[in-house]
Amino acid sequence: MTNAERFLDIFNQIEKHLKSKFNNGYYLPFGDLVRKGSAKEGVIKRFREELFVYSDLRNVLVHNQRVNGRMIAEPLDDVLTNMESILENIAHPEKVSKFKKKVHYCFTDDHLSKALKFMREYKISQIPILEHGVIKDVLSANHITDWLSQTDLASPVEVKIEEVLEKAERNGNFEIISTRMSVFDAAEIYKQSFRKSPVNWYYDALVITPTGKADDQMVGIIVLKDIAEYISV
């Protein structure tokens, strides 16, 4: 197969996938499929502009007369490699289950010293806080800074975490997601959190549970540095 033929083959596979997911297999212009998919899946939104460009190239290859029986252009090898990557990503997007790990957590009635010990020992900066078996908040360095700015000589071994959270400027700055979510959708949640009030402030963390519910077992946690590569693109 020529590069042009390979390009059209990959493009058709992408279009077929979009039709099956967003239009029940029926006809809809490719651009409309991409726009519809972008509103529903972060992975489509991630590759939206590239798909529009490749759609224009497809039209050039298909709707122009051939020269000596050959298509008028041959896509570069890099284009084909990128197309194959896009097809793989939209057909089988990575799940946030890749971030599964042991989650170190505390309870609201634990003393702050316990959380600080976890932060130091495991080199982490966010700790989920439970109350009656439900995820109440995610303790971060910002909570502790807010508490320190309003406290006179209080000791971490004396103050409870619930007291620290009460003095925090921003509480509930996190979201709970399920293991079935794609990393691209998780990245979109982070992007949207940056635009929410207060603006210019990402979520402290995304806590992963099997069902995405606050009373389920925590199986992982995502912080900004974990997912930055998906946000920046």
Sequence and secondary structure as in RCSB ss.txt:
>XXXX:A:sequence
MTNAERFLDIFNQIEKHLKSKFNNGYYLPFGDLVRKGSAKEGVIKRFREELFVYSDLRNVLVHNQRVNGRMIAEP
LDDVLTNMESILENIAHPEKVSKFKKKVHYCFTDDHLSKALKFMREYKISQIPILEHGVIKDVLSANHITDWLSQ
TDLASPVEVKIEEVLEKAERNGNFEIISTRMSVFDAAEIYKQSFRKSPVNWYYDALVITPTGKADDQMVGIIVLK
DIAEYISV
>XXXX:A:secstr
  HHHHHHHHHHHHHHHHHHHHSTT    HHHHHHHHHTT HHHHHTHHHHHHHHHHHHHHHHS  BTTB S   
 HHHHHHHHHHHHHHHS  BGGGGB     EETTSBHHHHHHHHHHHT SEEEEEETTEEEEEEEHHHHHHHHHT
 SS  TTTSBHHHHHHT SS   EEEEETTSBHHHHHHHHHHHHHSSSSS   SEEEEESSS TTS   EEE HH
HHHHHH  
